[in-house]
Amino acid sequence: MKNFAFPLVFVAAVLGLLAWAIYLMNTGQLSPRDIPSPLIDKPLPAFSLPTLEDPKKVMSKADWQGKVVLINVWASWCVACKQEHPVLVELGRRKIVPLIGLNYKDARAAAESTLRAGGNPYDVSLVDADGRVGIDWGVYGVPETFLIDKQGIIRYKHIGPISPEDLEKKILPLVRELSV
């Protein structure tokens, strides 16, 4: 009988933790989107990537030094990216902040087709075909959006699709604050 005691206690403990996590998620006290990024308040890691529009043109973070920018990681195969796309198109139309796309692990033709079909909200979109830059930035899914200050420091990371409410209540107030 003693041989079964430890496994039963272990299974009961795991089930208890799972039940607690489900309770917290259902009450809104825990969300997978609230995972903190270790890169907040640290410099955006260095990169050098070609643009989607012109593969011969290469850009780096130095191209935006001195500007507040919003970098949106997206892909043509990403369903959630399609969900947030109209919000980004409207943001791009308003010209409040430079909007940079990071096309992540995508085929160039598919990415170009997606932007032609849904509108291109980006001032420029960079191509991270192998995902190495995304890994350096701590991207573990798309869409993700980074707010970078004038000194090139990551000040905010939004995980998942941006809703109109996210944009108006969280992101744009931070943009205004950092733009002063």
C-alpha positions in Angstrom: 0.0 0.0 0.0 2.9 2.4 0.7 4.0 2.0 -2.9 0.8 3.8 -4.1 0.9 6.7 -1.6 3.5 8.8 -3.3 2.1 8.6 -6.8 -1.4 9.3 -5.5 -0.2 12.4 -3.5 1.8 13.6 -6.6 -1.2 13.2 -9.0 -3.5 14.9 -6.5 -1.1 17.9 -6.2 -0.7 18.2 -9.9 -4.5 18.1 -10.4 -4.9 20.7 -7.6 -2.4 23.1 -9.3 -4.2 22.6 -12.7 -7.6 23.3 -11.1 -6.1 26.5 -9.5 -4.7 27.7 -12.8 -8.0 27.1 -14.6 -9.8 29.0 -11.8 -7.4 32.0 -12.2 -7.8 32.0 -16.0 -11.6 31.9 -15.7 -11.7 34.8 -13.2 -9.3 36.9 -15.4 -6.5 36.9 -12.8 -4.1 34.9 -15.1 -3.6 35.3 -18.8 -1.0 33.7 -21.2 -0.7 37.3 -22.7 0.6 38.5 -19.4 3.9 36.7 -19.7 6.6 39.3 -19.0 9.4 39.7 -21.5 13.0 39.7 -20.1 13.8 42.3 -22.8 11.6 45.1 -21.4 13.8 48.1 -20.6 16.7 46.6 -22.5 18.0 47.6 -26.0 16.4 46.0 -29.0 18.9 43.3 -30.1 20.9 44.1 -33.2 19.6 43.0 -36.5 20.2 43.5 -40.2 17.4 42.4 -42.5 16.2 42.9 -46.1 12.9 44.7 -46.7 9.9 42.9 -48.1 9.5 45.6 -50.8 13.1 45.4 -52.0 15.3 42.4 -51.0 18.4 44.4 -51.9 17.6 47.1 -49.3 18.8 46.1 -45.8 17.8 47.9 -42.6 18.8 47.8 -39.0 17.7 49.4 -35.8 20.0 52.3 -36.5 17.6 53.3 -39.2 15.1 54.3 -36.5 17.4 55.7 -33.9 15.9 58.8 -32.3 12.3 57.8 -33.2 9.6 56.0 -31.2 8.6 53.0 -33.4 6.1 50.1 -33.2 7.4 46.8 -34.5 4.7 44.2 -35.4 5.8 40.6 -35.9 3.4 39.0 -38.4 3.1 36.2 -41.0 0.7 35.4 -43.9 -0.1 32.0 -42.3 -1.0 33.5 -39.0 -4.8 33.6 -38.3 -4.5 36.0 -35.4 -2.5 38.3 -37.6 -5.4 38.5 -40.0 -7.6 39.4 -37.0 -5.5 42.4 -35.9 -4.7 43.5 -39.5 -7.6 46.0 -39.8 -6.5 47.7 -36.6 -3.0 48.0 -38.0 -4.3 49.3 -41.3 -6.2 52.1 -39.4 -3.1 52.9 -37.3 -1.0 53.1 -40.4 -3.5 55.4 -42.0 -3.4 57.7 -39.0 0.4 58.1 -39.1 0.8 58.4 -35.3 3.9 56.3 -35.0 6.2 54.6 -37.5 4.8 51.1 -37.9 7.5 48.5 -38.8 6.5 45.0 -39.9 8.7 41.9 -39.1 7.5 39.2 -41.5 8.3 36.1 -39.6 9.2 32.7 -41.1 7.2 33.4 -44.2 7.4 33.0 -47.9 8.0 36.3 -49.6 5.3 35.8 -52.2 2.7 34.9 -49.6 3.6 37.9 -47.5 3.4 40.3 -50.5 0.0 38.7 -51.5 -1.3 39.2 -47.9 -0.4 42.9 -47.9 -1.8 43.4 -51.4 -5.1 41.8 -50.4 -5.6 43.4 -47.0 -3.8 46.6 -47.3 -0.2 47.4 -46.2 -0.2 49.2 -42.8 3.6 49.2 -42.5 6.0 52.0 -43.3 8.4 49.1 -44.1 8.3 45.4 -43.5 11.4 43.4 -42.8 11.9 39.8 -43.8 13.0 37.3 -41.0 12.7 34.2 -43.2 14.6 31.9 -40.9 13.2 33.4 -37.6 16.6 34.1 -36.1 15.9 37.7 -35.4 12.6 36.8 -33.8 14.4 34.3 -31.6 16.9 37.1 -30.5 13.9 39.3 -29.7 12.1 36.6 -27.6 9.3 36.0 -30.1 7.6 32.7 -29.4 4.5 33.2 -31.5 2.8 35.7 -33.8 1.5 38.3 -33.6 3.7 40.1 -31.2 4.2 43.9 -31.1 7.1 45.8 -29.6 7.2 49.5 -28.7 10.7 50.9 -29.0 11.7 54.3 -27.6 14.0 56.9 -29.1 17.1 55.3 -27.6 16.3 51.9 -29.1 15.0 50.4 -25.8 12.1 48.0 -25.7 9.5 49.7 -23.5 6.4 47.4 -24.1 5.6 44.1 -25.7 2.1 43.1 -26.6 1.5 39.4 -27.1 -1.3 38.3 -29.4 -3.5 40.4 -31.7 -4.0 44.0 -31.0 -7.6 45.0 -30.5 -8.9 48.6 -30.9 -9.1 48.8 -27.1 -5.5 47.6 -26.7 -4.4 50.3 -29.1 -6.3 53.2 -27.6 -6.0 52.3 -23.9 -2.5 50.9 -23.7 -0.3 51.3 -26.8 -1.1 54.9 -28.0 -0.8 56.4 -24.5 2.7 54.9 -24.2 3.6 56.2 -27.7 2.5 59.7 -26.6 4.5 59.4 -23.4 7.6 58.2 -25.1 7.4 60.8 -27.9 7.7 63.8 -25.6 
